[in-house]
C-alpha cells in the first residue's frame, strides 16, 4: 500500500521529469512484486502519463516494463514455473460472489468508510463541473483513488478475500479530505463547507475505531465455496 501510494504520487507530481518517472516506475514495480494488483496501478499510471505528457512518458513505460518483467522472469525461472502459478494462477482461481462485492461496497466502503467515500463523491462532482474534459489532468488522484476502491471491492468479492483487502481503499480515501479542502477554494462560502468537513472527519474517526456499520446492515456473507480435490 505504501509503495502504491508513493508510486502514484511520484507519477502525479513528477510526471514532467524523466528521473521522476523512473522513480515512479520503480516504486510501482516494487508494489507489484509485493502484491499482484500493484500491476494495475502501474498500468494506470502509464495511461495517465500518456494522457498528460504523451510520448514523453517513455521513461516510465520502459522503466516499469524492465523493473516488473525482469524480476518476474527471474523468479519464474528460479522457481521452475511456480511463481506465476502461485502469484496469478492460484490467486485468481477462487470464484467471486456478487453478494460479497455488494456487501463490501455498501457496508464497508460506504458504511465503515462512509465519510471519506462521500467526500470522494463530492470531490469528483465538483471537479467534473469545474474541469469537465480535463478532470483527469487537473485532479488525477480521482483516478487512483477509484482504482484503489475497485481493487478492494474486487479483492473482497473473492471467496478468499479477507478484510485486509480494504487497506488500499482506506489508505487512498484518506487523501480525500485534503483534496476536497483545496477544491473548496472555488466554492461559494468555503469557510462553512470546511467547518462541515472538520466535523465530519471526527465522525469518520469514530467509524474507524468502532467499525459498526457493516455489522448493523447484515452479517458478512458466508463463504460457501469448498475447493475440490483438483
C-alpha positions in Angstrom: 0.0 0.0 0.0 2.8 2.4 0.9 4.6 1.6 -2.4 1.4 2.1 -4.4 0.7 5.4 -2.7 4.3 6.6 -3.2 4.5 5.5 -6.8 1.1 7.1 -7.6 2.3 10.4 -6.0 5.6 10.3 -7.9 3.7 9.7 -11.2 1.3 12.6 -10.5 3.8 15.2 -9.1 6.9 14.3 -11.1 5.3 13.5 -14.4 7.2 16.2 -16.2 10.7 14.9 -15.2 12.2 11.8 -16.7 14.0 10.9 -13.4 10.7 11.4 -11.5 9.0 9.0 -14.0 11.7 6.4 -13.4 11.3 6.7 -9.6 7.5 6.2 -10.0 8.1 3.2 -12.2 10.5 1.6 -9.6 8.0 2.2 -6.7 5.1 0.8 -8.6 7.1 -2.2 -9.9 8.0 -2.9 -6.3 4.4 -2.6 -5.4 3.5 -5.2 -8.0 6.2 -7.5 -6.7 4.7 -7.1 -3.2 1.1 -7.8 -4.3 -0.3 -8.6 -7.7 -2.7 -5.6 -8.0 0.3 -3.3 -8.0 0.5 -4.2 -11.6 -2.9 -2.5 -12.2 -1.6 0.7 -10.5 1.4 0.6 -12.8 -0.7 0.3 -15.9 -3.0 3.0 -14.7 0.0 5.3 -14.1 1.2 4.6 -17.6 -2.2 5.5 -19.1 -2.3 8.7 -17.0 1.2 9.7 -18.1 0.5 9.0 -21.8 -2.6 11.2 -21.5 -0.8 14.1 -19.7 2.6 14.1 -21.4 2.1 11.9 -24.4 5.3 10.4 -25.9 7.4 12.0 -23.2 6.1 9.2 -20.9 8.5 6.7 -22.4 10.9 6.8 -19.4 8.1 5.5 -17.2 6.8 2.9 -19.7 10.3 1.5 -20.4 11.4 1.5 -16.7 8.2 -0.1 -15.4 8.4 -2.8 -18.1 12.0 -3.6 -17.1 11.6 -3.3 -13.3 8.5 -5.5 -13.4 9.3 -8.0 -16.1 13.0 -8.9 -15.3 12.3 -9.9 -11.7 9.2 -11.8 -12.8 11.2 -13.8 -15.4 14.0 -14.5 -12.9 11.5 -15.6 -10.2 9.6 -17.7 -12.7 12.8 -19.4 -13.9 14.3 -20.0 -10.5 11.0 -21.4 -9.1 10.6 -23.9 -12.0 7.4 -22.1 -13.1 5.8 -22.0 -9.7 6.0 -18.2 -9.3 3.3 -17.4 -11.9 1.2 -20.4 -10.8 1.2 -19.2 -7.2 1.0 -15.4 -7.7 -1.5 -15.4 -10.6 -2.9 -18.9 -11.1 -3.9 -19.8 -7.5 -4.7 -16.2 -6.6 -7.3 -15.8 -9.3 -8.6 -19.4 -9.1 -11.0 -18.6 -6.2 -14.5 -17.8 -7.5 -16.1 -14.4 -6.9 -19.5 -13.7 -5.4 -21.7 -10.7 -6.3 -23.1 -10.6 -2.8 -19.6 -10.2 -1.3 -18.9 -7.3 -3.7 -22.1 -5.5 -2.9 -21.6 -6.0 0.8 -18.1 -4.6 0.5 -19.3 -1.6 -1.4 -22.3 -0.9 0.7 -21.4 -1.9 4.2 -17.6 -1.3 4.2 -16.8 1.4 1.7 -20.0 3.4 2.0 -20.5 2.1 5.6 -17.4 2.0 7.7 -15.6 4.5 5.4 -18.8 6.4 4.7 -17.5 9.9 5.4 -14.4 9.5 3.2 -16.5 7.9 0.4 -19.0 10.7 0.4 -16.1 13.2 0.3 -14.7 11.4 -2.7 -18.1 11.7 -4.5 -18.3 15.4 -3.6 -14.7 15.9 -4.9 -15.5 14.1 -8.1 -18.7 16.0 -8.7 -17.0 19.4 -8.0 -14.0 18.5 -10.2 -16.2 17.3 -13.1 -18.2 20.6 -13.0 -15.1 22.7 -12.8 -12.7 21.0 -15.2 -15.1 18.8 -17.4 -13.0 17.0 -20.0 -9.7 17.9 -18.2 -10.7 16.4 -14.9 -8.1 13.7 -15.0 -5.3 16.1 -15.8 -6.4 18.6 -13.1 -7.5 16.1 -10.4 -5.6 12.9 -11.2 -6.0 11.5 -7.7 -9.6 10.8 -8.5 -8.4 8.1 -10.9 -6.0 6.4 -8.5 -8.5 6.6 -5.6 -11.2 5.0 -7.7 -8.7 2.3 -8.7 -7.9 1.6 -5.1 -11.6 1.2 -4.3 -12.2 -1.1 -7.2 -9.2 -3.2 -6.2 -10.5 -3.5 -2.7 -14.0 -4.4 -3.8 -12.7 -6.9 -6.3 -10.4 -8.5 -3.7 -13.2 -8.8 -1.2 -15.5 -10.3 -3.8 -13.3 -13.4 -3.9 -14.4 -16.1 -1.5 -10.8 -15.8 -0.1 -10.9 -12.1 0.2 -10.2 -11.0 3.8 -10.7 -7.6 5.4 -7.1 -6.7 4.8 -8.2 -6.1 1.2 -9.8 -2.9 2.4 -6.4 -1.3 3.3 -5.8 0.1 -0.2 -9.2 1.7 -0.4 -9.0 3.2 3.0 -5.4 4.5 2.5 -6.2 6.2 -0.8 -9.5 7.5 0.5 -7.7 9.2 3.4 -6.3 11.6 0.8 -9.8 13.0 0.0 -10.2 15.5 2.9 -7.0 17.3 1.8 -8.0 17.2 -1.8 -11.6 18.3 -1.1 -10.3 21.1 1.2 -8.2 22.5 -1.7 -11.1 22.1 -4.1 -13.4 24.1 -1.8 -11.4 27.2 -2.5 -13.5 27.5 -5.7 -16.8 27.2 -3.8 -19.0 29.9 -2.5 -18.6 30.4 1.2 -15.8 27.7 1.5 -15.4 28.5 5.2 -18.7 26.9 6.1 -18.0 23.9 4.0 -14.7 23.4 5.6 -16.2 23.5 9.0 -18.6 20.7 8.0 -15.5 18.8 6.7 -13.8 19.1 10.0 -16.8 17.9 12.0 -17.4 15.0 9.5 -13.8 13.9 10.0 -14.5 13.4 13.7 -17.3 11.1 12.7 -15.0 9.2 10.4 -12.5 8.7 13.2 -15.4 7.2 15.3 -16.4 4.9 12.5 -12.8 3.8 12.0 -12.4 3.0 15.7 -15.7 1.2 16.2 -16.4 -0.1 12.7 -20.1 -0.7 13.5 -21.9 0.0 10.2 -21.1 -3.3 8.4 -22.3 -5.3 11.4 -25.5 -3.3 11.6 -26.5 -3.7 8.0 -26.3 -7.5 8.0 -23.8 -10.2 8.7 -20.9 -10.6 6.3 -21.7 -13.1 3.6 -20.5 -16.6 4.5 -18.0 -18.4 2.4 -19.9 -21.2 0.6 -17.0 -22.3 -1.6 -15.2 -25.6 -0.8 -12.3 -26.4 -3.0 -12.4 -29.6 -4.9 -9.5 -32.2 -4.8 -8.5 -30.8 -8.2 
